[in-house]
Amino acid sequence: MDTIRTIGVVVVSVCLFVSSAQAYTSPAISLTTLSDWETAIGAGEVRPMTTTEFATLQSNNPGFDAPFGGGIYSQPQLKAADLDFTLEGGEKIVGPGMVMGWGDVGSDTYTAAWRYAYPLDPNVVGQTLTATVCPPRFALNGAQMNSIGFGLTDGAGRVRTWTWKVAAVANPAVNTIAWNQNWNVSIGPILGMIPPAVPPDPGSAVDVATGFITVVPIYFNQPGFNPANVMFLDGYENGGAAAVMPVPPGGIPNVAMWNWWRNVIVTPEPATLALLAMGALAILRRRR
């Protein structure tokens, strides 16, 4: 396993909405079926973040690691799969998605990350990212997620990230959501280039079961981050395991820890949809 000492975050099951306003070519993707995931992984549109990339991300962004806790970076395995798994406490994860497995067995924590590469380097100012996350914990062997989060990386390697810590009980005062529980996450509208002292992009995680608990994320913005030139949407995961977790679905060999990602959707904003529609109409008129 290719590893490097580092600090990180963790994301589990996502439905993301991001968009571009830089070109008439549509940046939209939809990863909702097994075929979608198999195609995206096979084509390299969705891939593991390499050890070198993670090290570069860290070196470009002093303070990036601080909110997330310690760990070892472990380049993950990714596999499309039909998911049908019941967590401790009864929460179920069902449907097609991507399984990510990473880490080594031992008394340590491990970070992994995946990347979606934007072919258009889109402008995401004004866009909203939404997600459903359900960070797992397996009490029998002590395996658990410690934090969940995702971020944007621009063309210069600078990042903006949003992270939630994870524990047995949700605690909004310390940016913490609960294990084995579904949460609806919303981030945005994404702001433009801002100094670190400016209040962050709006963000929250709301528990699905009751809708009453709202937790804001830990926010990090590298000075100079340019949301008008985004190269990557990044998903980060951090967890610890004293033993191998239950066998993951999808055919990944036993690993120290794993979780899943579902219903990843990238859509244009309303203004961009209008531009795309106008472009399509113009093409139709020319053909007539």
C-alpha positions as a Markdown table, in Angstrom:
| # | Residue | x | y | z |
|---|---|---|---|---|
| 1 | Met | 0.0 | 0.0 | 0.0 |
| 2 | Asp | 1.4 | 3.4 | -1.1 |
| 3 | Thr | 1.3 | 5.5 | 2.0 |
| 4 | Ile | 2.5 | 8.9 | 3.3 |
| 5 | Arg | 2.2 | 10.5 | 6.7 |
| 6 | Thr | -0.6 | 13.1 | 6.6 |
| 7 | Ile | -3.9 | 14.4 | 7.9 |
| 8 | Gly | -7.2 | 14.3 | 6.2 |
| 9 | Val | -11.0 | 14.0 | 6.0 |
| 10 | Val | -13.6 | 11.5 | 5.0 |
| 11 | Val | -16.7 | 11.5 | 2.7 |
| 12 | Val | -19.1 | 8.7 | 2.4 |
| 13 | Ser | -22.3 | 8.8 | 0.2 |
| 14 | Val | -22.9 | 11.8 | -2.0 |
| 15 | Cys | -25.2 | 13.5 | -4.4 |
| 16 | Leu | -23.4 | 16.6 | -5.6 |
| 17 | Phe | -24.6 | 19.5 | -7.8 |
| 18 | Val | -22.0 | 21.7 | -9.3 |
| 19 | Ser | -22.0 | 23.6 | -12.6 |
| 20 | Ser | -20.0 | 25.7 | -15.2 |
| 21 | Ala | -20.6 | 29.0 | -16.9 |
| 22 | Gln | -17.6 | 29.0 | -19.1 |
| 23 | Ala | -18.7 | 27.1 | -22.2 |
| 24 | Tyr | -21.7 | 26.0 | -24.2 |
| 25 | Thr | -20.5 | 22.4 | -23.9 |
| 26 | Ser | -22.4 | 20.9 | -21.0 |
| 27 | Pro | -20.4 | 20.0 | -17.9 |
| 28 | Ala | -23.3 | 17.9 | -16.6 |
| 29 | Ile | -22.7 | 14.3 | -15.5 |
| 30 | Ser | -24.9 | 11.8 | -13.8 |
| 31 | Leu | -23.5 | 8.9 | -11.7 |
| 32 | Thr | -26.7 | 7.2 | -10.6 |
| 33 | Thr | -26.7 | 3.8 | -12.2 |
| 34 | Leu | -24.2 | 0.9 | -12.1 |
| 35 | Ser | -23.4 | 1.5 | -15.7 |
| 36 | Asp | -22.7 | 5.2 | -15.0 |
| 37 | Trp | -20.2 | 4.4 | -12.3 |
| 38 | Glu | -18.5 | 1.6 | -14.3 |
| 39 | Thr | -18.1 | 4.0 | -17.2 |
| 40 | Ala | -16.8 | 6.9 | -15.1 |
| 41 | Ile | -14.2 | 4.8 | -13.2 |
| 42 | Gly | -13.2 | 2.9 | -16.4 |
| 43 | Ala | -12.6 | 6.1 | -18.3 |
| 44 | Gly | -10.7 | 7.7 | -15.4 |
| 45 | Glu | -13.3 | 10.5 | -14.9 |
| 46 | Val | -13.5 | 9.4 | -11.3 |
| 47 | Arg | -10.2 | 8.1 | -9.9 |
| 48 | Pro | -8.2 | 7.8 | -6.7 |
| 49 | Met | -6.2 | 10.8 | -5.7 |
| 50 | Thr | -2.5 | 9.7 | -5.9 |
| 51 | Thr | -0.1 | 10.0 | -3.0 |
| 52 | Thr | 1.9 | 12.6 | -4.9 |
| 53 | Glu | -1.3 | 14.7 | -5.6 |
| 54 | Phe | -2.2 | 14.6 | -1.9 |
| 55 | Ala | 1.3 | 15.6 | -0.9 |
| 56 | Thr | 1.2 | 18.5 | -3.4 |
| 57 | Leu | -2.2 | 19.6 | -2.1 |
| 58 | Gln | -0.8 | 19.7 | 1.4 |
| 59 | Ser | 2.3 | 21.6 | 0.5 |
| 60 | Asn | 0.3 | 24.2 | -1.5 |
| 61 | Asn | -2.1 | 24.7 | 1.4 |
| 62 | Pro | -0.7 | 25.5 | 4.8 |
| 63 | Gly | -3.4 | 24.9 | 7.4 |
| 64 | Phe | -5.3 | 22.4 | 5.2 |
| 65 | Asp | -4.7 | 19.5 | 7.6 |
| 66 | Ala | -5.5 | 21.3 | 10.9 |
| 67 | Pro | -9.2 | 20.5 | 11.2 |
| 68 | Phe | -9.1 | 16.8 | 10.3 |
| 69 | Gly | -7.0 | 14.8 | 12.7 |
| 70 | Gly | -3.9 | 12.7 | 12.1 |
| 71 | Gly | -3.4 | 9.8 | 9.8 |
| 72 | Ile | -1.5 | 8.1 | 7.0 |
| 73 | Tyr | -2.5 | 8.7 | 3.3 |
| 74 | Ser | -3.5 | 5.5 | 1.6 |
| 75 | Gln | -4.3 | 5.6 | -2.1 |
| 76 | Pro | -7.7 | 3.8 | -2.3 |
| 77 | Gln | -9.3 | 1.2 | -4.4 |
| 78 | Leu | -12.5 | 2.2 | -6.2 |
| 79 | Lys | -15.2 | -0.2 | -7.4 |
| 80 | Ala | -18.7 | 0.3 | -8.9 |
| 81 | Ala | -21.2 | -1.9 | -7.1 |
| 82 | Asp | -24.9 | -2.4 | -6.3 |
| 83 | Leu | -25.1 | -1.7 | -2.6 |
| 84 | Asp | -27.3 | -3.4 | -0.1 |
| 85 | Phe | -25.8 | -3.1 | 3.4 |
| 86 | Thr | -27.4 | -2.5 | 6.8 |
| 87 | Leu | -25.4 | -0.6 | 9.4 |
| 88 | Glu | -25.4 | -1.0 | 13.1 |
| 89 | Gly | -28.5 | 0.7 | 14.3 |
| 90 | Gly | -30.5 | -0.3 | 11.2 |
| 91 | Glu | -29.6 | 2.4 | 8.7 |
| 92 | Lys | -29.5 | 0.9 | 5.2 |
| 93 | Ile | -27.5 | 1.8 | 2.1 |
| 94 | Val | -29.1 | 0.5 | -1.0 |
| 95 | Gly | -28.6 | 1.1 | -4.7 |
| 96 | Pro | -25.8 | 1.5 | -7.3 |
| 97 | Gly | -22.7 | 3.5 | -6.3 |
| 98 | Met | -19.0 | 3.4 | -5.8 |
| 99 | Val | -17.2 | 1.6 | -3.0 |
| 100 | Met | -13.9 | 3.0 | -1.8 |
| 101 | Gly | -11.5 | 0.8 | 0.3 |
| 102 | Trp | -8.3 | 1.9 | 1.9 |
| 103 | Gly | -5.9 | 1.7 | 4.9 |
| 104 | Asp | -4.0 | -1.0 | 6.7 |
| 105 | Val | -5.0 | -2.9 | 9.8 |
| 106 | Gly | -3.4 | -1.4 | 12.9 |
| 107 | Ser | -3.9 | 1.1 | 15.6 |
| 108 | Asp | -3.6 | 4.2 | 13.4 |
| 109 | Thr | -5.9 | 6.4 | 11.2 |
| 110 | Tyr | -5.8 | 6.5 | 7.4 |
| 111 | Thr | -6.9 | 9.0 | 4.9 |
| 112 | Ala | -8.0 | 8.4 | 1.3 |
| 113 | Ala | -9.5 | 10.6 | -1.4 |
| 114 | Trp | -11.0 | 10.4 | -4.9 |
| 115 | Arg | -11.1 | 13.1 | -7.6 |
| 116 | Tyr | -13.6 | 14.0 | -10.4 |
| 117 | Ala | -11.6 | 16.0 | -13.0 |
| 118 | Tyr | -13.6 | 18.8 | -14.7 |
| 119 | Pro | -12.8 | 18.8 | -18.4 |
| 120 | Leu | -13.9 | 22.4 | -18.7 |
| 121 | Asp | -12.2 | 23.9 | -15.6 |
| 122 | Pro | -15.6 | 25.4 | -14.7 |
| 123 | Asn | -16.6 | 28.5 | -12.9 |
| 124 | Val | -18.6 | 27.3 | -9.9 |
| 125 | Val | -19.3 | 30.8 | -8.4 |
| 126 | Gly | -22.9 | 30.8 | -7.3 |
| 127 | Gln | -23.3 | 27.0 | -7.5 |
| 128 | Thr | -24.6 | 24.8 | -4.7 |
| 129 | Leu | -23.1 | 21.4 | -3.7 |
| 130 | Thr | -25.5 | 19.0 | -2.0 |
| 131 | Ala | -24.8 | 15.5 | -0.6 |
| 132 | Thr | -26.2 | 12.7 | 1.5 |
| 133 | Val | -23.6 | 11.2 | 3.8 |
| 134 | Cys | -23.8 | 8.3 | 6.2 |
| 135 | Pro | -20.4 | 7.7 | 7.9 |
| 136 | Pro | -20.2 | 4.1 | 9.3 |
| 137 | Arg | -18.9 | 2.7 | 12.5 |
| 138 | Phe | -18.4 | -1.0 | 13.3 |
| 139 | Ala | -18.3 | -1.5 | 17.1 |
| 140 | Leu | -17.2 | -5.1 | 17.0 |
| 141 | Asn | -13.8 | -4.4 | 15.5 |
| 142 | Gly | -13.5 | -0.7 | 16.3 |
| 143 | Ala | -13.5 | 0.5 | 12.7 |
| 144 | Gln | -15.0 | 4.0 | 12.3 |
| 145 | Met | -15.0 | 7.1 | 10.2 |
| 146 | Asn | -13.5 | 10.2 | 12.0 |
| 147 | Ser | -14.4 | 13.0 | 9.6 |
| 148 | Ile | -16.2 | 13.6 | 6.3 |
| 149 | Gly | -15.7 | 16.4 | 3.8 |
| 150 | Phe | -15.2 | 17.5 | 0.2 |
| 151 | Gly | -13.4 | 20.3 | -1.5 |
| 152 | Leu | -12.6 | 22.1 | -4.7 |
| 153 | Thr | -9.1 | 22.4 | -6.2 |
| 154 | Asp | -8.3 | 25.2 | -8.6 |
| 155 | Gly | -5.8 | 25.4 | -11.5 |
| 156 | Ala | -3.0 | 26.6 | -9.2 |
| 157 | Gly | -3.6 | 23.8 | -6.7 |
| 158 | Arg | -5.3 | 25.9 | -4.0 |
| 159 | Val | -8.3 | 24.5 | -2.2 |
| 160 | Arg | -11.5 | 25.3 | -0.5 |
| 161 | Thr | -12.9 | 22.6 | 1.8 |
| 162 | Trp | -15.9 | 21.8 | 4.0 |
| 163 | Thr | -15.5 | 19.1 | 6.7 |
| 164 | Trp | -17.6 | 17.5 | 9.5 |
| 165 | Lys | -16.1 | 15.6 | 12.3 |
| 166 | Val | -17.9 | 12.3 | 13.2 |
| 167 | Ala | -18.7 | 10.7 | 16.6 |
| 168 | Ala | -21.3 | 8.6 | 18.4 |
| 169 | Val | -23.5 | 11.7 | 19.1 |
| 170 | Ala | -24.0 | 14.7 | 17.0 |
| 171 | Asn | -22.8 | 18.0 | 18.5 |
| 172 | Pro | -23.4 | 21.1 | 16.5 |
| 173 | Ala | -21.1 | 23.2 | 18.8 |
| 174 | Val | -18.1 | 21.3 | 17.6 |
| 175 | Asn | -19.0 | 20.6 | 13.9 |
| 176 | Thr | -19.8 | 16.9 | 14.6 |
| 177 | Ile | -22.4 | 14.6 | 13.0 |
| 178 | Ala | -23.3 | 11.1 | 14.2 |
| 179 | Trp | -22.1 | 7.7 | 12.9 |
| 180 | Asn | -24.5 | 5.3 | 11.2 |
| 181 | Gln | -27.0 | 8.1 | 10.4 |
| 182 | Asn | -28.0 | 9.7 | 7.1 |
| 183 | Trp | -27.3 | 13.4 | 6.8 |
| 184 | Asn | -28.4 | 15.8 | 4.0 |
| 185 | Val | -25.5 | 18.2 | 3.3 |
| 186 | Ser | -25.7 | 21.5 | 1.5 |
| 187 | Ile | -22.9 | 23.9 | 0.6 |
| 188 | Gly | -23.3 | 27.1 | -1.2 |
| 189 | Pro | -24.0 | 29.2 | -3.1 |
| 190 | Ile | -20.2 | 29.1 | -3.7 |
| 191 | Leu | -18.6 | 32.6 | -3.2 |
| 192 | Gly | -16.0 | 34.1 | -5.5 |
| 193 | Met | -12.4 | 34.9 | -4.5 |
| 194 | Ile | -12.5 | 35.9 | -0.9 |
| 195 | Pro | -9.9 | 36.6 | 1.9 |
| 196 | Pro | -9.9 | 34.1 | 4.8 |
| 197 | Ala | -11.5 | 36.5 | 7.2 |
| 198 | Val | -14.7 | 36.8 | 5.2 |
| 199 | Pro | -17.6 | 34.6 | 6.4 |
| 200 | Pro | -17.5 | 31.3 | 4.5 |
| 201 | Asp | -19.9 | 29.9 | 1.9 |
| 202 | Pro | -23.1 | 28.8 | 3.7 |
| 203 | Gly | -23.0 | 25.1 | 4.7 |
| 204 | Ser | -25.0 | 22.7 | 6.8 |
| 205 | Ala | -25.7 | 19.0 | 7.5 |
| 206 | Val | -29.2 | 18.1 | 8.6 |
| 207 | Asp | -30.2 | 14.7 | 10.0 |
| 208 | Val | -32.6 | 12.9 | 7.7 |
| 209 | Ala | -34.5 | 11.1 | 10.4 |
| 210 | Thr | -35.9 | 14.1 | 12.2 |
| 211 | Gly | -34.7 | 17.2 | 10.3 |
| 212 | Phe | -34.2 | 19.0 | 13.6 |
| 213 | Ile | -30.4 | 18.7 | 14.0 |
| 214 | Thr | -28.3 | 21.1 | 11.9 |
| 215 | Val | -24.4 | 21.0 | 11.9 |
| 216 | Val | -22.2 | 23.5 | 10.1 |
| 217 | Pro | -18.9 | 22.4 | 8.7 |
| 218 | Ile | -15.3 | 23.3 | 9.4 |
| 219 | Tyr | -14.3 | 25.7 | 6.6 |
| 220 | Phe | -10.9 | 26.1 | 5.0 |
| 221 | Asn | -10.2 | 28.6 | 2.2 |
| 222 | Gln | -6.6 | 28.9 | 0.8 |
| 223 | Pro | -5.9 | 32.6 | 0.1 |
| 224 | Gly | -6.0 | 33.1 | -3.7 |
| 225 | Phe | -8.3 | 30.1 | -4.3 |
| 226 | Asn | -10.1 | 30.8 | -7.6 |
| 227 | Pro | -13.6 | 29.2 | -7.9 |
| 228 | Ala | -13.8 | 30.5 | -11.5 |
| 229 | Asn | -11.1 | 28.0 | -12.5 |
| 230 | Val | -11.9 | 24.7 | -10.7 |
| 231 | Met | -9.9 | 21.7 | -11.9 |
| 232 | Phe | -11.1 | 19.0 | -9.4 |
| 233 | Leu | -14.0 | 18.1 | -7.1 |
| 234 | Asp | -12.3 | 16.1 | -4.3 |
| 235 | Gly | -13.9 | 13.7 | -1.8 |
| 236 | Tyr | -11.8 | 13.1 | 1.4 |
| 237 | Glu | -12.2 | 10.3 | 3.9 |
| 238 | Asn | -10.5 | 9.7 | 7.3 |
| 239 | Gly | -11.0 | 6.7 | 9.6 |
| 240 | Gly | -9.4 | 4.4 | 12.0 |
| 241 | Ala | -9.4 | 0.6 | 12.3 |
| 242 | Ala | -8.0 | -1.9 | 14.8 |
| 243 | Ala | -9.1 | -4.8 | 12.6 |
| 244 | Val | -10.5 | -5.4 | 9.1 |
| 245 | Met | -14.0 | -4.1 | 8.6 |
| 246 | Pro | -16.8 | -6.4 | 7.4 |
| 247 | Val | -16.2 | -7.5 | 3.8 |
| 248 | Pro | -17.1 | -4.6 | 1.5 |
| 249 | Pro | -19.6 | -5.1 | -1.4 |
| 250 | Gly | -18.5 | -4.9 | -5.0 |
| 251 | Gly | -15.5 | -7.3 | -5.0 |
| 252 | Ile | -12.8 | -5.2 | -3.3 |
| 253 | Pro | -10.6 | -7.4 | -1.1 |
| 254 | Asn | -10.8 | -7.0 | 2.7 |
| 255 | Val | -9.3 | -3.7 | 3.7 |
| 256 | Ala | -8.9 | -1.8 | 6.9 |
| 257 | Met | -11.9 | 0.4 | 6.1 |
| 258 | Trp | -14.3 | 1.3 | 3.4 |
| 259 | Asn | -17.4 | 3.3 | 2.6 |
| 260 | Trp | -19.6 | 4.1 | -0.4 |
| 261 | Trp | -20.7 | 7.0 | -2.6 |
| 262 | Arg | -24.0 | 7.2 | -4.4 |
| 263 | Asn | -26.0 | 9.5 | -6.7 |
| 264 | Val | -23.3 | 11.8 | -7.8 |
| 265 | Ile | -24.8 | 14.4 | -10.1 |
| 266 | Val | -23.2 | 17.5 | -11.6 |
| 267 | Thr | -25.6 | 19.9 | -13.2 |
| 268 | Pro | -25.4 | 23.4 | -14.7 |
| 269 | Glu | -26.8 | 26.4 | -12.8 |
| 270 | Pro | -30.0 | 27.9 | -14.1 |
| 271 | Ala | -28.1 | 30.7 | -15.9 |
| 272 | Thr | -25.9 | 28.2 | -17.6 |
| 273 | Leu | -28.9 | 26.0 | -18.5 |
| 274 | Ala | -30.4 | 29.0 | -20.2 |
| 275 | Leu | -27.1 | 29.6 | -22.2 |
| 276 | Leu | -27.0 | 25.9 | -23.2 |
| 277 | Ala | -30.6 | 26.0 | -24.3 |
| 278 | Met | -29.9 | 29.2 | -26.4 |
| 279 | Gly | -26.9 | 27.5 | -28.0 |
| 280 | Ala | -28.9 | 24.4 | -28.8 |
| 281 | Leu | -31.7 | 26.5 | -30.4 |
| 282 | Ala | -29.1 | 28.4 | -32.4 |
| 283 | Ile | -27.7 | 25.1 | -33.7 |
| 284 | Leu | -31.2 | 23.8 | -34.6 |
| 285 | Arg | -32.0 | 27.0 | -36.5 |
| 286 | Arg | -28.8 | 26.7 | -38.5 |
| 287 | Arg | -29.7 | 23.1 | -39.4 |
| 288 | Arg | -33.1 | 24.2 | -40.6 |
